[in-house]
Amino acid sequence: MSDVKKKDYQLRSVKIMKQKMAVTAGYFYHTARLSKGGYKTVKHQQTVYVHPNSSLFEEQPRWLIYHELVFTTKEFMRQVIEIDSGWLLEVAPHYYKSKELEDSSSKKMPRKQGKTREELG
């Protein structure tokens, strides 16, 4: 890739990021986090799903902003974009606390089974 193409690609990436941040600033209250079996809205812990017609339907990004929820067989998010959770603290520190936005995927998960009474002694 030539230097000109690299710079053009980088410029487009920055522009896209800024556009996503602008959407995040406008719809910060419509945020969902990937969880087991779908997504959960951050504030109300409501289970929601990406609409099957979405280009992100099979992608499953960790964090999404959605424009609207539509209830058919499930509660579906329509018009979704992937975001970085750090942007939420930047654009809406009055609405989100850092604890709400912690990424649980980096934390060590407990074992599925605990020790028996005999193993504990």
CYANA upper distance limits for C-alpha pairs under 8 A (distance plus 0.5 A):
  1 MET  CA      5 LYS  CA      6.76
  1 MET  CA      6 LYS  CA      7.00
  2 SER  CA      6 LYS  CA      6.74
  3 ASP  CA      7 LYS  CA      6.67
  4 VAL  CA      8 ASP  CA      6.65
  5 LYS  CA      9 TYR  CA      6.53
  6 LYS  CA     10 GLN  CA      6.62
  7 LYS  CA     11 LEU  CA      6.51
  8 ASP  CA     12 ARG  CA      6.70
  9 TYR  CA     13 SER  CA      6.68
 10 GLN  CA     14 VAL  CA      6.74
 11 LEU  CA     15 LYS  CA      6.75
 12 ARG  CA     16 ILE  CA      6.65
 13 SER  CA     17 MET  CA      6.69
 14 VAL  CA     18 LYS  CA      6.70
 15 LYS  CA     19 GLN  CA      6.71
 16 ILE  CA     20 LYS  CA      6.69
 17 MET  CA     21 MET  CA      6.66
 18 LYS  CA     22 ALA  CA      6.70
 19 GLN  CA     23 VAL  CA      6.86
 20 LYS  CA     24 THR  CA      6.61
 20 LYS  CA     81 ILE  CA      7.97
 20 LYS  CA     82 GLU  CA      8.44
 20 LYS  CA     83 ILE  CA      7.32
 21 MET  CA     25 ALA  CA      6.65
 21 MET  CA     83 ILE  CA      8.18
 21 MET  CA     87 TRP  CA      7.25
 22 ALA  CA     26 GLY  CA      6.99
 23 VAL  CA     27 TYR  CA      6.55
 23 VAL  CA     28 PHE  CA      8.42
 24 THR  CA     28 PHE  CA      5.54
 24 THR  CA     65 ILE  CA      7.24
 24 THR  CA     83 ILE  CA      8.00
 24 THR  CA     87 TRP  CA      7.86
 24 THR  CA     88 LEU  CA      7.60
 24 THR  CA     91 VAL  CA      7.90
 25 ALA  CA     88 LEU  CA      8.20
 25 ALA  CA     91 VAL  CA      5.82
 25 ALA  CA     92 ALA  CA      7.64
 27 TYR  CA     31 THR  CA      8.14
 27 TYR  CA     65 ILE  CA      7.33
 27 TYR  CA     66 TYR  CA      8.00
 27 TYR  CA     67 HIS  CA      7.72
 28 PHE  CA     65 ILE  CA      7.59
 28 PHE  CA     88 LEU  CA      7.02
 28 PHE  CA     91 VAL  CA      8.21
 28 PHE  CA     92 ALA  CA      7.42
 29 TYR  CA     43 LYS  CA      8.44
 29 TYR  CA     95 TYR  CA      8.50
 30 HIS  CA     41 THR  CA      7.86
 30 HIS  CA     65 ILE  CA      6.06
 30 HIS  CA     66 TYR  CA      6.10
 30 HIS  CA     67 HIS  CA      7.43
 31 THR  CA     41 THR  CA      6.25
 31 THR  CA     42 VAL  CA      6.46
 31 THR  CA     63 TRP  CA      7.79
 31 THR  CA     64 LEU  CA      6.24
 31 THR  CA     65 ILE  CA      5.15
 31 THR  CA     66 TYR  CA      7.06
 32 ALA  CA     39 TYR  CA      6.35
 32 ALA  CA     40 LYS  CA      5.78
 32 ALA  CA     41 THR  CA      4.62
 32 ALA  CA     42 VAL  CA      6.01
 32 ALA  CA     48 VAL  CA      8.41
 32 ALA  CA     63 TRP  CA      6.43
 32 ALA  CA     64 LEU  CA      5.79
 32 ALA  CA     65 ILE  CA      6.94
 32 ALA  CA     66 TYR  CA      8.30
 33 ARG  CA     39 TYR  CA      5.81
 33 ARG  CA     40 LYS  CA      5.91
 33 ARG  CA     41 THR  CA      6.80
 33 ARG  CA     42 VAL  CA      6.99
 33 ARG  CA     62 ARG  CA      6.31
 33 ARG  CA     63 TRP  CA      5.26
 33 ARG  CA     64 LEU  CA      7.01
 34 LEU  CA     38 GLY  CA      6.62
 34 LEU  CA     39 TYR  CA      4.88
 34 LEU  CA     40 LYS  CA      7.03
 34 LEU  CA     60 GLN  CA      7.77
 34 LEU  CA     61 PRO  CA      7.58
 34 LEU  CA     62 ARG  CA      5.41
 34 LEU  CA     63 TRP  CA      6.82
 35 SER  CA     39 TYR  CA      5.62
 35 SER  CA     40 LYS  CA      6.91
 38 GLY  CA     47 THR  CA      7.25
 38 GLY  CA     48 VAL  CA      6.78
 38 GLY  CA     49 TYR  CA      5.91
 38 GLY  CA     50 VAL  CA      8.41
 39 TYR  CA     47 THR  CA      6.18
 39 TYR  CA     48 VAL  CA      5.70
 39 TYR  CA     49 TYR  CA      6.32
 39 TYR  CA     50 VAL  CA      8.49
 40 LYS  CA     44 HIS  CA      8.42
 40 LYS  CA     45 GLN  CA      5.51
 40 LYS  CA     46 GLN  CA      5.71
 40 LYS  CA     47 THR  CA      5.12
 40 LYS  CA     48 VAL  CA      6.44
 41 THR  CA     45 GLN  CA      5.35
 41 THR  CA     46 GLN  CA      5.73
 41 THR  CA     47 THR  CA      7.19
 41 THR  CA     48 VAL  CA      7.65
 42 VAL  CA    100 GLU  CA      7.67
 42 VAL  CA    101 LEU  CA      8.38
 47 THR  CA     75 GLU  CA      7.87
 48 VAL  CA     74 LYS  CA      7.83
 48 VAL  CA     75 GLU  CA      5.58
 48 VAL  CA     76 PHE  CA      6.14
 48 VAL  CA     77 MET  CA      7.13
 49 TYR  CA     74 LYS  CA      7.81
 49 TYR  CA     75 GLU  CA      6.72
 49 TYR  CA     76 PHE  CA      5.24
 49 TYR  CA     77 MET  CA      6.38
 50 VAL  CA     54 SER  CA      7.35
 50 VAL  CA     56 LEU  CA      7.81
 50 VAL  CA     57 PHE  CA      6.10
 50 VAL  CA     76 PHE  CA      6.01
 50 VAL  CA     77 MET  CA      5.50
 50 VAL  CA     78 ARG  CA      7.29
 50 VAL  CA     80 VAL  CA      8.18
 51 HIS  CA     57 PHE  CA      6.98
 51 HIS  CA     76 PHE  CA      5.57
 51 HIS  CA     77 MET  CA      6.09
 51 HIS  CA     78 ARG  CA      6.27
 52 PRO  CA     57 PHE  CA      6.07
 53 ASN  CA     57 PHE  CA      7.55
 54 SER  CA     78 ARG  CA      7.69
 54 SER  CA     79 GLN  CA      7.81
 54 SER  CA     80 VAL  CA      8.08
 55 SER  CA     59 GLU  CA      8.35
 56 LEU  CA     60 GLN  CA      6.90
 56 LEU  CA     61 PRO  CA      8.10
 56 LEU  CA     80 VAL  CA      8.13
 56 LEU  CA     81 ILE  CA      8.43
 61 PRO  CA     82 GLU  CA      6.67
 62 ARG  CA     82 GLU  CA      8.20
 63 TRP  CA     82 GLU  CA      6.33
 63 TRP  CA     83 ILE  CA      6.09
 63 TRP  CA     84 ASP  CA      7.05
 63 TRP  CA     85 SER  CA      6.99
 64 LEU  CA     80 VAL  CA      6.77
 64 LEU  CA     81 ILE  CA      6.04
 64 LEU  CA     82 GLU  CA      5.15
 64 LEU  CA     83 ILE  CA      6.12
 65 ILE  CA     80 VAL  CA      6.04
 65 ILE  CA     81 ILE  CA      6.02
 65 ILE  CA     82 GLU  CA      7.08
 65 ILE  CA     83 ILE  CA      7.31
 66 TYR  CA     77 MET  CA      6.32
 66 TYR  CA     78 ARG  CA      6.54
 66 TYR  CA     79 GLN  CA      6.11
 66 TYR  CA     80 VAL  CA      4.85
 66 TYR  CA     81 ILE  CA      7.22
 67 HIS  CA     77 MET  CA      7.79
 67 HIS  CA     78 ARG  CA      6.60
 67 HIS  CA     79 GLN  CA      5.89
 67 HIS  CA     80 VAL  CA      7.05
 68 GLU  CA     77 MET  CA      6.36
 68 GLU  CA     78 ARG  CA      5.98
 68 GLU  CA     79 GLN  CA      7.54
 69 LEU  CA     75 GLU  CA      6.83
 69 LEU  CA     76 PHE  CA      5.91
 69 LEU  CA     77 MET  CA      5.16
 69 LEU  CA     78 ARG  CA      6.69
 70 VAL  CA     75 GLU  CA      6.23
 70 VAL  CA     76 PHE  CA      5.60
 70 VAL  CA     77 MET  CA      6.94
 70 VAL  CA     78 ARG  CA      7.68
 71 PHE  CA     75 GLU  CA      4.96
 71 PHE  CA     76 PHE  CA      6.59
 72 THR  CA     76 PHE  CA      8.08
 83 ILE  CA     87 TRP  CA      7.99
 84 ASP  CA     88 LEU  CA      8.23
 85 SER  CA     89 LEU  CA      8.11
 85 SER  CA    101 LEU  CA      6.98
 86 GLY  CA     90 GLU  CA      7.23
 86 GLY  CA    101 LEU  CA      8.39
 87 TRP  CA     91 VAL  CA      6.65
 88 LEU  CA     92 ALA  CA      6.03
 88 LEU  CA     93 PRO  CA      7.65
 88 LEU  CA     96 TYR  CA      7.55
 89 LEU  CA     93 PRO  CA      5.22
 89 LEU  CA     96 TYR  CA      6.83
 89 LEU  CA     97 LYS  CA      7.77
 89 LEU  CA     98 SER  CA      7.55
 92 ALA  CA     96 TYR  CA      6.80
 93 PRO  CA     97 LYS  CA      7.28
 96 TYR  CA    100 GLU  CA      7.20
 96 TYR  CA    101 LEU  CA      8.07
 97 LYS  CA    101 LEU  CA      7.46
 98 SER  CA    102 GLU  CA      6.85
103 ASP  CA    107 LYS  CA      8.11
115 LYS  CA    119 GLU  CA      6.35
115 LYS  CA    120 LEU  CA      6.94
116 THR  CA    120 LEU  CA      6.89
117 ARG  CA    121 GLY  CA      6.95
